[in-house]
Structures are given as C-alpha cells and as structure tokens.
Amino acid sequence: MKVELADIKAQHKPIAQEIKDALANVFEDCRFILGPNVTALEQEVGELCGAKYAAGVNSGTDALLIALASLNIGPGDEVITTPFTFVATAETVCQLGASPIFSDIDPATFNLDPAQLEARITPRTKAIMPVHLFGQLADMTAINAIAKKHGLAVIGDGAQAIGAKQNGAPVGTATDITTLSFYPTKNLGGVGDGGMVLTNDEKYFEEFKVLRFHGSGGGYFYKRIGYCSRLDEIQAAVLRIKLRRLAAWNEARKANSTRYIERLKDVDTIILPTTAPGNDHIFHQFTIRVQGGAERRDALKAHLAAHEIGSAVFYPLSIHLQGPYASFGAKPGDLPHSEQITNEVLSIPVHPDLTADQVDFVAETIASFK
Ligand SMILES: Cc1ncc(COP(=O)(O)O)c(C=O)c1O
C-alpha cells in the first residue's frame, strides 16, 4: 500500500469541477491581480484567523518580508527567532539588513522556549518572531508578556498554522502581525505560490497595502521602497474553494494524529509529538522523534521508503549552523535542543485524504522497525 507524505492529487479529485468552473470565471472576468476573489479571500481568511485586516501577497516568504518592513525593521536591528524552522523566517530578516538572533526551542513542542528569550534581548532588539511550527501555536501568553515588558513587536509566522488556536483564540489574534503561506502542500494550499499578512491594527494594514504594491501611496506616487507582491485571482479563486473544506480537512488531520498516538503509544523507538495545554493543533505535520540520533532516524526513513511510505526530515540542520546564518552569534552547542532535534525528527503522512487503513499501515511499519 503506497502512502504519500502529501497527496494533492487526492485532494483535488473531488473538487476538480468546482475549480475548473471558478477558473473559467476568472478568465471571463480577466481581473487577474488583486481582483474580487482576492478581496473576498482576504475577508474570509481574516475572519477565520480573527484578524480584521488581511493582505494577499505572493508567498509566505513575502508575507514575512512585508510584515518586517511594515515595522521598519532594517540595518542595525535584531529580531529574535527560532533556529528550528523553514529558512524563510530568518532569510527575510537578513534581506532587510537586520540580524536574526536565534533562541532555543522547547523540545516538547518544537517551538520557541519563552524561558530562553529574555537573555537574547539587547537595545537593538525590535521584534520577536515565533513560528507556530507544524501546526501548533508557540506559547504566546509567555512570549507576548516578554514582548510587552520590553516594548517589542511580535510577528507570528503562521505559515503552518492556519486554523490553529490557543486557549480558544485563533492564530491571527496571537501576535501583532501574523503571516500565512498558501504553498501547495500547506493545510490551505494554492496552485502556485501565495501568502497573506494579517493584523488587527489598521496602521500596519495600511503599510502592507503600500508595500505589496511598489510602495505606492496611490497611483504612480510612491511613499516608500516597496515590493511587487500581490496575490493573483487564480490562486484566490482556488483557495476560496479549498477554504470551505479547511475545517473538515484540519479535523481529519487531527483524527489521523489521534489514531497514530493510540497505535504508537507503546513503541519505544520513537517519541510522539505533544500538544501543549490550551493548543488546538492542526497537524500540518505529524513529527515523531527517533531515539538514537540521525543514523537511526535515517534508517527508519529508509525502512518506511522500502514499504512505499513517504516521510521527510523537517528540518535536517538548525538554521544557526548553516553557512550564511552562522555569523549571527550563535555557535555550535549554543542551542542544544534545536541541534539535537534536527537529528531526531521525522514527519510522517498525516494529510486529510489518508484512510484509517493507511494510518494503521504506517503505524505498523514504524512499530516493526527494530
Ligand atoms: C515556517 C514557514 N515559514 C515561511 C514559509 C514560506 O512560505 P512560502 O513557501 O509560501 O514562501 C514556509 C513555507 O514553506 C514555512 O513553513
């Protein structure tokens, strides 16, 4: 039985006609950039995430860039973030000439450990940028309290967390600015690149709109140096169709996770992922830790592949140890949890189109790994 890590073909099958009809309408209308579907999607995603304002942009990476630029973060500034993330989180800080300052994670949740943060704050710190990794929010009560105490802004990288909540509050209310990615394999994925920047503060929203449109203050008059980063109608039309299914898809991911936990709870070669109290985790990834380090992890990955089961290592090397990012002060050994976790993690299929038999087969195959 073949089990894909992500199965976009299966996801598209039941909605193929709806997508074709929506695309036909886009071509009829021919307003390809920031058209009516983008406006509607901004409102619908904003509502889902508890944000009054939302701006569709080219990608989750651009969403981060625009979020940072809206805070006027630039040369000489520092942004504290996690080293255990997709590279875009730190990359965008660097693109603006600022420095990412890496702070260690809590190995139980893979997210920033608030207890480590204050030691990283300097007079140059402008913002904290937690990532809500794999679909659960970082500890925002603690992180926001630290930010408030030190007068720092908070940007939440919610690329993997659309629909997630903490203590009942949706992801878009957790930070001053929240960013989303619509990369095709995300819980809400488009048919190309796409992203969104969310906020409840109108002044940031005004900056998002200026920044995504070449810095224009209106027409061909420019307030600041901006970007060409607008969401297009094709993406928005498809995303709106998928958005109507997102709650059900996220529930299916949670059900698959619950089933894995039940099936794997006594398997001592691995450590199962945990959900922090108060979190509604949407399981963008179901990421186990393999006891014994990278070699054992890679051996389990090969064992799964031999049984035609997809898996992936998100992420194999902590960002602070990677070429261009090694010059921002964190040395090998400084962030031990992130460094250890990168040797242990393995993400297994959890997507909503898995059958119960497939989940059981993956669990049995893991259990048979000796
Ligand atoms: C945590 C995180 N941040 C940022 C991004 C960047 O999003 P995109 O690929 O849409 O640019 C991604 C997605 O790959 C991500 O997983």
The ligand as an SDF file (V2000), in Angstrom:
LIG
                    3D

 16 16  0  0  0  0  0  0  0  0999 V2000
    7.5010   28.1570    8.7640 C   0  0  0  0  0  0  0  0  0  0  0  0
    7.4680   28.6880    7.3670 C   0  0  0  0  0  0  0  0  0  0  0  0
    7.7140   29.9880    7.1600 N   0  0  0  0  0  0  0  0  0  0  0  0
    7.6810   30.5150    5.9260 C   0  0  0  0  0  0  0  0  0  0  0  0
    7.3960   29.7540    4.8180 C   0  0  0  0  0  0  0  0  0  0  0  0
    7.4720   30.3610    3.4720 C   0  0  0  0  0  0  0  0  0  0  0  0
    6.2880   30.2570    2.7530 O   0  0  0  0  0  0  0  0  0  0  0  0
    6.3240   30.2190    1.1510 P   0  0  0  0  0  0  0  0  0  0  0  0
    6.8780   28.9190    0.7280 O   0  0  0  0  0  0  0  0  0  0  0  0
    4.8720   30.3970    0.7860 O   0  0  0  0  0  0  0  0  0  0  0  0
    7.1380   31.3740    0.6930 O   0  0  0  0  0  0  0  0  0  0  0  0
    7.0950   28.3930    4.9930 C   0  0  0  0  0  0  0  0  0  0  0  0
    6.7020   27.5300    3.8700 C   0  0  0  0  0  0  0  0  0  0  0  0
    7.3970   26.8650    3.1880 O   0  0  0  0  0  0  0  0  0  0  0  0
    7.1530   27.8460    6.2930 C   0  0  0  0  0  0  0  0  0  0  0  0
    6.9020   26.5420    6.5060 O   0  0  0  0  0  0  0  0  0  0  0  0
  1  2  1  0
  2  3  1  0
  2 15  2  0
  3  4  2  0
  4  5  1  0
  5  6  1  0
  5 12  2  0
  6  7  1  0
  7  8  1  0
  8  9  2  0
  8 10  1  0
  8 11  1  0
 12 13  1  0
 12 15  1  0
 13 14  2  0
 15 16  1  0
M  END
$$$$
